[in-house]
Amino acid sequence: MYKRYPHGINALNLLGKMVFMLKVGDGTRALNFFIDTILLTILAMLLFRWYNFYVVYWRYTPLHFGWFFFPTMFGYYSFFELIFAKTPGKWFTHSRVVAKNGKRAAWFMILLRSMIRLTIVDLFFGPFLGGPLHDFASSTTVVQDSTH
């Protein structure tokens, strides 16, 4: 049912139809990361500024920026990958998240993927696992979107 081809091309036989999945390269992944990081940082900064209004005028307890950035990061990736199977960065590069078998990733895979992204060591596993830790642990991968 699932056959590997050279150069990161995987084929999946779905109902007698061969579907080819081309795994994206490191450059595409870096561009996805760059675009998504800019967008989620802007969103986290807006939330941080909004909360600081209440700190100044209503004497709320001040919080560091990290208390806004990391939950925003988890929510950003979880929301977009659960609903659309792609983030705005992946839309730009015409790629999407799928399970290793080529089907849509399950909700628990996406949540685990988003949770592991919060760790600092996530990207350092690339040379050992052939990709980031969040792909390996959640049994997902990023492939070119076949609809484009």
N, CA, C and O atoms as a DFTB+ gen file, in Angstrom:
592 C
 N C O
     1  1       0.811      -1.188       0.000
     2  2       0.000       0.000       0.000
     3  2       0.862       1.264       0.000
     4  3       0.497       2.245      -0.647
     5  1       1.986       1.267       0.701
     6  2       2.843       2.437       0.805
     7  2       4.217       2.054       0.296
     8  3       4.815       1.106       0.804
     9  1       4.732       2.761      -0.691
    10  2       6.013       2.408      -1.304
    11  2       6.928       3.622      -1.334
    12  3       6.490       4.727      -1.654
    13  1       8.213       3.416      -0.999
    14  2       9.192       4.497      -1.013
    15  2       9.912       4.534      -2.349
    16  3      10.245       3.498      -2.924
    17  1      10.144       5.739      -2.830
    18  2      10.935       5.979      -4.017
    19  2      12.143       6.818      -3.621
    20  3      12.143       7.418      -2.546
    21  1      13.168       6.875      -4.459
    22  2      14.337       7.678      -4.089
    23  2      14.031       9.173      -4.048
    24  3      13.028       9.628      -4.599
    25  1      14.899       9.924      -3.396
    26  2      14.847      11.384      -3.328
    27  2      13.609      11.901      -2.600
    28  3      13.075      12.944      -2.975
    29  1      13.144      11.200      -1.576
    30  2      12.055      11.695      -0.748
    31  2      10.674      11.593      -1.356
    32  3       9.730      12.165      -0.812
    33  1      10.518      10.879      -2.478
    34  2       9.199      10.729      -3.082
    35  2       8.566       9.463      -2.519
    36  3       9.153       8.383      -2.586
    37  1       7.381       9.600      -1.973
    38  2       6.653       8.470      -1.438
    39  2       5.369       8.298      -2.231
    40  3       4.765       9.282      -2.658
    41  1       4.952       7.068      -2.427
    42  2       3.720       6.812      -3.162
    43  2       2.757       6.051      -2.259
    44  3       3.164       5.169      -1.503
    45  1       1.504       6.394      -2.343
    46  2       0.471       5.766      -1.557
    47  2      -0.634       5.327      -2.508
    48  3      -1.130       6.130      -3.298
    49  1      -1.017       4.068      -2.436
    50  2      -2.070       3.548      -3.295
    51  2      -3.400       3.683      -2.571
    52  3      -3.693       2.917      -1.653
    53  1      -4.204       4.655      -2.981
    54  2      -5.509       4.890      -2.376
    55  2      -6.599       4.532      -3.376
    56  3      -6.762       5.201      -4.397
    57  1      -7.334       3.483      -3.078
    58  2      -8.441       3.039      -3.918
    59  2      -8.016       2.848      -5.369
    60  3      -8.725       3.248      -6.292
    61  1      -6.867       2.239      -5.556
    62  2      -6.380       1.947      -6.894
    63  2      -5.726       3.123      -7.594
    64  3      -5.302       2.994      -8.743
    65  1      -5.636       4.253      -6.939
    66  2      -5.032       5.442      -7.531
    67  2      -3.718       5.739      -6.804
    68  3      -3.692       5.833      -5.577
    69  1      -2.631       5.885      -7.564
    70  2      -1.345       6.198      -6.961
    71  2      -1.266       7.685      -6.638
    72  3      -1.463       8.530      -7.511
    73  1      -0.979       7.994      -5.392
    74  2      -0.822       9.375      -4.952
    75  2       0.636       9.546      -4.547
    76  3       1.128       8.830      -3.675
    77  1       1.328      10.490      -5.176
    78  2       2.735      10.717      -4.870
    79  2       2.871      11.888      -3.904
    80  3       2.270      12.946      -4.090
    81  1       3.681      11.669      -2.865
    82  2       3.951      12.710      -1.884
    83  2       5.429      13.067      -1.967
    84  3       6.285      12.204      -1.778
    85  1       5.728      14.303      -2.242
    86  2       7.099      14.754      -2.302
    87  2       7.418      15.480      -1.002
    88  3       6.858      16.539      -0.717
    89  1       8.314      14.907      -0.225
    90  2       8.702      15.494       1.048
    91  2       9.446      16.801       0.777
    92  3      10.305      16.857      -0.102
    93  1       9.117      17.850       1.531
    94  2       9.750      19.152       1.301
    95  2      11.174      19.142       1.845
    96  3      11.515      18.348       2.721
    97  1      11.988      20.031       1.315
    98  2      13.379      20.124       1.723
    99  2      13.583      21.071       2.898
   100  3      12.640      21.670       3.414
   101  1      14.837      21.186       3.303
   102  2      15.173      22.029       4.446
   103  2      14.926      23.505       4.166
   104  3      14.547      24.245       5.074
   105  1      15.133      23.946       2.933
   106  2      14.889      25.342       2.587
   107  2      13.428      25.719       2.717
   108  3      13.104      26.798       3.212
   109  1      12.550      24.845       2.280
   110  2      11.107      25.085       2.405
   111  2      10.705      25.119       3.867
   112  3       9.920      25.970       4.287
   113  1      11.248      24.189       4.641
   114  2      10.940      24.156       6.071
   115  2      11.438      25.419       6.767
   116  3      10.763      25.946       7.652
   117  1      12.626      25.915       6.370
   118  2      13.168      27.128       6.976
   119  2      12.294      28.334       6.629
   120  3      12.057      29.190       7.481
   121  1      11.815      28.408       5.389
   122  2      10.936      29.501       4.987
   123  2       9.606      29.428       5.735
   124  3       9.081      30.458       6.157
   125  1       9.053      28.222       5.904
   126  2       7.832      28.040       6.705
   127  2       8.051      28.574       8.118
   128  3       7.232      29.326       8.646
   129  1       9.160      28.177       8.716
   130  2       9.486      28.578      10.084
   131  2       9.618      30.097      10.190
   132  3       9.110      30.704      11.133
   133  1      10.302      30.708       9.220
   134  2      10.529      32.152       9.229
   135  2       9.214      32.919       9.132
   136  3       8.980      33.843       9.911
   137  1       8.370      32.556       8.201
   138  2       7.083      33.243       8.006
   139  2       6.190      33.062       9.229
   140  3       5.614      34.028       9.730
   141  1       6.076      31.824       9.709
   142  2       5.214      31.556      10.865
   143  2       5.729      32.236      12.124
   144  3       4.932      32.712      12.933
   145  1       7.042      32.291      12.306
   146  2       7.600      32.938      13.488
   147  2       7.322      34.437      13.479
   148  3       7.017      35.015      14.523
   149  1       7.423      35.067      12.323
   150  2       7.105      36.496      12.232
   151  2       5.636      36.733      12.587
   152  3       5.323      37.633      13.366
   153  1       4.740      35.931      12.020
   154  2       3.312      36.121      12.266
   155  2       2.931      35.858      13.720
   156  3       2.170      36.625      14.310
   157  1       3.454      34.778      14.301
   158  2       3.064      34.491      15.673
   159  2       3.726      35.442      16.655
   160  3       3.173      35.679      17.729
   161  1       4.896      35.999      16.326
   162  2       5.521      36.999      17.180
   163  2       4.696      38.285      17.179
   164  3       4.509      38.905      18.225
   165  1       4.205      38.682      16.010
   166  2       3.343      39.865      15.937
   167  2       2.075      39.650      16.759
   168  3       1.651      40.542      17.495
   169  1       1.476      38.478      16.636
   170  2       0.270      38.165      17.398
   171  2       0.549      38.169      18.901
   172  3      -0.233      38.718      19.677
   173  1       1.658      37.561      19.310
   174  2       2.022      37.534      20.732
   175  2       2.322      38.938      21.252
   176  3       1.972      39.264      22.386
   177  1       2.966      39.772      20.434
   178  2       3.247      41.151      20.848
   179  2       1.959      41.952      21.018
   180  3       1.856      42.762      21.939
   181  1       0.982      41.739      20.147
   182  2      -0.300      42.419      20.295
   183  2      -0.997      42.010      21.594
   184  3      -1.541      42.855      22.305
   185  1      -0.978      40.723      21.894
   186  2      -1.573      40.249      23.144
   187  2      -0.829      40.802      24.358
   188  3      -1.443      41.175      25.357
   189  1       0.498      40.849      24.260
   190  2       1.334      41.368      25.342
   191  2       1.036      42.856      25.583
   192  3       0.909      43.284      26.730
   193  1       0.926      43.633      24.514
   194  2       0.627      45.072      24.638
   195  2      -0.785      45.280      25.197
   196  3      -1.010      46.165      26.023
   197  1      -1.709      44.475      24.749
   198  2      -3.080      44.568      25.250
   199  2      -3.115      44.300      26.756
   200  3      -3.772      45.023      27.505
   201  1      -2.407      43.260      27.191
   202  2      -2.365      42.934      28.616
   203  2      -1.661      44.038      29.395
   204  3      -2.085      44.366      30.503
   205  1      -0.597      44.619      28.846
   206  2       0.128      45.673      29.545
   207  2      -0.711      46.927      29.746
   208  3      -0.445      47.694      30.672
   209  1      -1.704      47.155      28.917
   210  2      -2.643      48.241      29.164
   211  2      -3.311      48.038      30.517
   212  3      -3.457      48.979      31.297
   213  1      -3.716      46.798      30.788
   214  2      -4.360      46.496      32.068
   215  2      -3.367      46.540      33.220
   216  3      -3.750      46.843      34.350
   217  1      -2.112      46.246      32.959
   218  2      -1.080      46.344      33.992
   219  2      -0.907      47.794      34.416
   220  3      -0.820      48.098      35.606
   221  1      -0.858      48.688      33.429
   222  2      -0.622      50.103      33.711
   223  2      -1.844      50.760      34.359
   224  3      -1.713      51.455      35.366
   225  1      -3.026      50.541      33.785
   226  2      -4.194      51.284      34.238
   227  2      -5.050      50.570      35.287
   228  3      -5.801      51.225      36.009
   229  1      -4.953      49.270      35.381
   230  2      -5.772      48.534      36.332
   231  2      -4.941      47.748      37.343
   232  3      -5.477      46.983      38.145
   233  1      -3.647      47.945      37.295
   234  2      -2.698      47.343      38.246
   235  2      -2.741      45.807      38.253
   236  3      -2.642      45.178      39.306
   237  1      -2.889      45.216      37.054
   238  2      -2.757      43.763      36.942
   239  2      -1.310      43.383      37.219
   240  3      -0.418      44.227      37.133
   241  1      -1.075      42.136      37.548
   242  2       0.280      41.639      37.785
   243  2       1.051      41.593      36.472
   244  3       0.586      40.974      35.515
   245  1       2.224      42.234      36.403
   246  2       3.002      42.199      35.154
   247  2       3.522      40.783      34.858
   248  3       3.903      40.046      35.768
   249  1       3.529      40.423      33.577
   250  2       4.041      39.130      33.137
   251  2       5.098      39.346      32.065
   252  3       5.050      40.331      31.329
   253  1       6.042      38.436      31.976
   254  2       7.068      38.497      30.942
   255  2       6.473      38.109      29.591
   256  3       5.425      37.467      29.519
   257  1       7.155      38.508      28.530
   258  2       6.694      38.246      27.162
   259  2       6.554      36.751      26.880
   260  3       5.676      36.353      26.114
   261  1       7.396      35.924      27.478
   262  2       7.331      34.474      27.271
   263  2       5.995      33.868      27.652
   264  3       5.570      32.871      27.068
   265  1       5.322      34.475      28.643
   266  2       4.004      33.993      29.043
   267  2       2.963      34.213      27.960
   268  3       1.882      33.627      28.014
   269  1       3.270      35.039      26.991
   270  2       2.373      35.277      25.871
   271  2       2.853      34.565      24.615
   272  3       2.048      34.057      23.834
   273  1       4.173      34.530      24.424
   274  2       4.719      33.955      23.193
   275  2       4.470      32.454      23.091
   276  3       3.985      31.980      22.063
   277  1       4.793      31.700      24.135
   278  2       4.700      30.245      24.040
   279  2       3.265      29.723      23.955
   280  3       3.015      28.820      23.157
   281  1       2.313      30.239      24.730
   282  2       0.924      29.812      24.497
   283  2       0.395      30.228      23.118
   284  3      -0.382      29.504      22.495
   285  1       0.834      31.413      22.652
   286  2       0.422      31.841      21.309
   287  2       0.994      30.906      20.258
   288  3       0.318      30.571      19.285
   289  1       2.232      30.483      20.450
   290  2       2.873      29.553      19.514
   291  2       2.119      28.220      19.480
   292  3       1.830      27.689      18.407
   293  1       1.806      27.689      20.656
   294  2       1.065      26.431      20.717
   295  2      -0.304      26.577      20.052
   296  3      -0.699      25.722      19.259
   297  1      -1.026      27.646      20.366
   298  2      -2.348      27.863      19.792
   299  2      -2.310      28.107      18.298
   300  3      -3.173      27.618      17.569
   301  1      -1.319      28.858      17.829
   302  2      -1.172      29.179      16.404
   303  2      -0.990      27.904      15.586
   304  3      -1.733      27.657      14.636
   305  1       0.003      27.095      15.959
   306  2       0.268      25.871      15.204
   307  2      -0.873      24.867      15.353
   308  3      -1.251      24.216      14.378
   309  1      -1.424      24.734      16.554
   310  2      -2.518      23.782      16.762
   311  2      -3.736      24.173      15.932
   312  3      -4.318      23.328      15.252
   313  1      -4.123      25.435      15.983
   314  2      -5.309      25.896      15.262
   315  2      -5.164      25.664      13.759
   316  3      -6.012      25.019      13.142
   317  1      -4.099      26.185      13.176
   318  2      -3.963      26.102      11.723
   319  2      -3.761      24.672      11.233
   320  3      -4.308      24.295      10.197
   321  1      -2.983      23.869      11.959
   322  2      -2.749      22.505      11.490
   323  2      -3.927      21.585      11.761
   324  3      -4.132      20.626      11.017
   325  1      -4.709      21.846      12.804
   326  2      -5.911      21.051      13.041
   327  2      -6.992      21.359      12.013
   328  3      -7.633      20.444      11.497
   329  1      -7.199      22.626      11.713
   330  2      -8.274      23.030      10.812
   331  2      -7.897      22.855       9.343
   332  3      -8.666      22.288       8.567
   333  1      -6.704      23.345       8.957
   334  2      -6.336      23.399       7.543
   335  2      -5.209      22.445       7.147
   336  3      -4.934      22.294       5.956
   337  1      -4.553      21.799       8.108
   338  2      -3.388      20.933       7.873
   339  2      -2.202      21.726       7.329
   340  3      -1.265      21.147       6.780
   341  1      -2.240      23.043       7.481
   342  2      -1.137      23.896       7.047
   343  2      -1.236      25.234       7.768
   344  3      -2.321      25.680       8.142
   345  1      -0.096      25.852       7.951
   346  2      -0.026      27.181       8.553
   347  2       0.106      28.207       7.429
   348  3       0.296      27.822       6.275
   349  1       0.009      29.503       7.734
   350  2       0.220      30.498       6.676
   351  2       1.576      30.358       5.971
   352  3       1.667      30.592       4.765
   353  1       2.614      29.986       6.697
   354  2       3.914      29.746       6.060
   355  2       3.856      28.584       5.082
   356  3       4.477      28.633       4.020
   357  1       3.121      27.547       5.428
   358  2       2.977      26.393       4.539
   359  2       2.077      26.726       3.344
   360  3       2.261      26.176       2.258
   361  1       1.111      27.619       3.538
   362  2       0.315      28.091       2.404
   363  2       1.212      28.782       1.389
   364  3       1.094      28.553       0.185
   365  1       2.100      29.619       1.878
   366  2       2.996      30.366       1.004
   367  2       3.907      29.443       0.203
   368  3       4.194      29.717      -0.963
   369  1       4.364      28.351       0.817
   370  2       5.284      27.425       0.148
   371  2       4.575      26.217      -0.459
   372  3       5.236      25.298      -0.943
   373  1       3.247      26.203      -0.441
   374  2       2.451      25.110      -1.017
   375  2       2.837      23.758      -0.416
   376  3       3.137      22.810      -1.142
   377  1       2.826      23.681       0.902
   378  2       3.098      22.420       1.591
   379  2       2.055      22.223       2.676
   380  3       1.321      23.146       3.028
   381  1       2.000      20.997       3.204
   382  2       1.018      20.674       4.240
   383  2       1.538      19.558       5.127
   384  3       2.512      18.885       4.787
   385  1       0.888      19.365       6.261
   386  2       1.264      18.342       7.233
   387  2       0.403      17.115       7.002
   388  3      -0.819      17.216       6.897
   389  1       1.049      15.944       6.923
   390  2       0.331      14.683       6.795
   391  2       0.955      13.668       7.754
   392  3       2.078      13.845       8.225
   393  1       0.211      12.617       8.029
   394  2       0.755      11.511       8.803
   395  2       1.747      10.749       7.923
   396  3       1.745      10.918       6.704
   397  1       2.576       9.930       8.518
   398  2       3.582       9.181       7.755
   399  2       2.956       8.278       6.693
   400  3       3.600       7.965       5.692
   401  1       1.711       7.859       6.902
   402  2       1.058       6.999       5.909
   403  2       0.426       7.796       4.770
   404  3      -0.182       7.204       3.878
   405  1       0.555       9.122       4.779
   406  2       0.052       9.951       3.700
   407  2      -1.338      10.502       3.911
   408  3      -1.802      11.324       3.122
   409  1      -2.013      10.066       4.958
   410  2      -3.364      10.555       5.235
   411  2      -3.296      11.789       6.136
   412  3      -2.226      12.158       6.621
   413  1      -4.427      12.406       6.347
   414  2      -4.491      13.582       7.215
   415  2      -4.058      13.195       8.633
   416  3      -4.447      12.144       9.142
   417  1      -3.267      14.036       9.253
   418  2      -2.779      13.761      10.605
   419  2      -3.935      13.853      11.602
   420  3      -4.803      14.717      11.478
   421  1      -3.938      12.962      12.583
   422  2      -4.982      12.941      13.611
   423  2      -4.782      14.118      14.575
   424  3      -3.700      14.700      14.642
   425  1      -5.820      14.452      15.303
   426  2      -5.775      15.604      16.207
   427  2      -4.705      15.449      17.274
   428  3      -4.030      16.419      17.618
   429  1      -4.538      14.226      17.811
   430  2      -3.533      14.039      18.858
   431  2      -2.118      14.156      18.297
   432  3      -1.202      14.552      19.018
   433  1      -1.929      13.820      17.031
   434  2      -0.626      14.008      16.393
   435  2      -0.288      15.496      16.285
   436  3       0.842      15.909      16.543
   437  1      -1.278      16.283      15.903
   438  2      -1.076      17.726      15.744
   439  2      -0.797      18.372      17.096
   440  3       0.099      19.209      17.205
   441  1      -1.553      17.994      18.134
   442  2      -1.323      18.576      19.454
   443  2       0.044      18.189      20.006
   444  3       0.721      19.017      20.616
   445  1       0.462      16.929      19.799
   446  2       1.791      16.506      20.229
   447  2       2.862      17.262      19.443
   448  3       3.865      17.693      20.012
   449  1       2.655      17.418      18.173
   450  2       3.568      18.165      17.313
   451  2       3.718      19.602      17.798
   452  3       4.830      20.125      17.872
   453  1       2.605      20.236      18.126
   454  2       2.632      21.617      18.611
   455  2       3.290      21.717      19.983
   456  3       3.987      22.693      20.258
   457  1       3.084      20.736      20.840
   458  2       3.678      20.743      22.179
   459  2       5.201      20.576      22.100
   460  3       5.935      21.259      22.815
   461  1       5.669      19.686      21.250
   462  2       7.115      19.443      21.147
   463  2       7.825      20.639      20.521
   464  3       9.007      20.857      20.787
   465  1       7.137      21.407      19.707
   466  2       7.735      22.627      19.135
   467  2       8.169      23.608      20.218
   468  3       9.055      24.429      19.986
   469  1       7.558      23.532      21.392
   470  2       7.888      24.446      22.478
   471  2       9.247      24.151      23.105
   472  3       9.784      24.990      23.829
   473  1       9.801      22.990      22.844
   474  2      11.104      22.649      23.421
   475  2      12.220      23.324      22.633
   476  3      12.094      23.565      21.432
   477  1      13.287      23.618      23.311
   478  2      14.417      24.298      22.677
   479  2      15.188      23.348      21.764
   480  3      15.749      23.782      20.759
   481  1      15.223      22.075      22.094
   482  2      16.057      21.109      21.371
   483  2      15.396      20.524      20.129
   484  3      15.988      19.667      19.474
   485  1      14.196      20.957      19.789
   486  2      13.424      20.380      18.687
   487  2      14.213      20.324      17.376
   488  3      14.275      19.269      16.744
   489  1      14.806      21.421      16.965
   490  2      15.474      21.485      15.662
   491  2      16.827      20.771      15.628
   492  3      17.331      20.460      14.549
   493  1      17.411      20.511      16.779
   494  2      18.740      19.895      16.813
   495  2      18.723      18.398      16.491
   496  3      19.786      17.791      16.366
   497  1      17.557      17.801      16.357
   498  2      17.456      16.376      16.054
   499  2      17.509      16.080      14.560
   500  3      17.521      14.913      14.168
   501  1      17.539      17.100      13.728
   502  2      17.557      16.931      12.276
   503  2      18.622      15.991      11.756
   504  3      18.305      15.091      10.978
   505  1      19.883      16.162      12.155
   506  2      20.924      15.271      11.639
   507  2      20.772      13.812      12.082
   508  3      21.250      12.906      11.399
   509  1      20.120      13.584      13.204
   510  2      20.003      12.231      13.753
   511  2      18.732      11.514      13.308
   512  3      18.727      10.295      13.137
   513  1      17.660      12.275      13.122
   514  2      16.367      11.670      12.797
   515  2      15.906      11.940      11.371
   516  3      14.883      11.406      10.943
   517  1      16.641      12.755      10.635
   518  2      16.235      13.099       9.271
   519  2      15.184      14.188       9.232
   520  3      14.600      14.437       8.177
   521  1      14.931      14.834      10.335
   522  2      13.952      15.912      10.434
   523  2      13.834      16.341      11.875
   524  3      14.470      15.750      12.748
   525  1      13.037      17.354      12.144
   526  2      12.906      17.821      13.526
   527  2      12.224      16.798      14.426
   528  3      11.533      15.893      13.957
   529  1      12.430      16.961      15.710
   530  2      11.878      16.035      16.697
   531  2      10.352      15.993      16.634
   532  3       9.762      14.930      16.826
   533  1       9.702      17.127      16.369
   534  2       8.235      17.129      16.359
   535  2       7.675      16.268      15.228
   536  3       6.576      15.730      15.364
   537  1       8.392      16.124      14.124
   538  2       7.956      15.208      13.056
   539  2       8.116      13.755      13.485
   540  3       7.217      12.939      13.284
   541  1       9.254      13.438      14.072
   542  2       9.547      12.061      14.470
   543  2       8.593      11.587      15.565
   544  3       8.023      10.501      15.464
   545  1       8.417      12.395      16.608
   546  2       7.611      11.980      17.756
   547  2       6.119      11.886      17.422
   548  3       5.410      11.050      17.983
   549  1       5.646      12.734      16.518
   550  2       4.211      12.729      16.197
   551  2       3.878      11.894      14.959
   552  3       2.718      11.838      14.551
   553  1       4.876      11.248      14.360
   554  2       4.681      10.423      13.156
   555  2       4.023      11.221      12.034
   556  3       3.114      10.733      11.362
   557  1       4.486      12.441      11.841
   558  2       3.980      13.289      10.768
   559  2       5.146      13.746       9.906
   560  3       6.309      13.564      10.268
   561  1       4.827      14.336       8.773
   562  2       5.839      14.906       7.899
   563  2       5.206      16.047       7.105
   564  3       3.983      16.179       7.055
   565  1       6.041      16.855       6.494
   566  2       5.566      17.972       5.681
   567  2       5.854      17.613       4.220
   568  3       6.991      17.309       3.860
   569  1       4.817      17.652       3.391
   570  2       4.941      17.291       1.982
   571  2       4.422      18.432       1.128
   572  3       3.726      19.324       1.615
   573  1       4.772      18.395      -0.165
   574  2       4.216      19.379      -1.085
   575  2       2.732      19.155      -1.222
   576  3       2.263      18.018      -1.276
   577  1       1.995      20.248      -1.278
   578  2       0.541      20.166      -1.384
   579  2       0.148      19.744      -2.797
   580  3       0.522      20.403      -3.767
   581  1      -0.589      18.672      -2.918
   582  2      -0.955      18.135      -4.232
   583  2      -2.059      18.946      -4.914
   584  3      -2.330      18.742      -6.097
   585  1      -2.698      19.865      -4.179
   586  2      -3.776      20.657      -4.773
   587  2      -3.241      21.822      -5.584
   588  3      -4.013      22.495      -6.267
   589  1      -1.933      22.080      -5.527
   590  2      -1.336      23.203      -6.289
   591  2      -0.552      22.694      -7.445
   592  3       0.020      23.482      -8.198
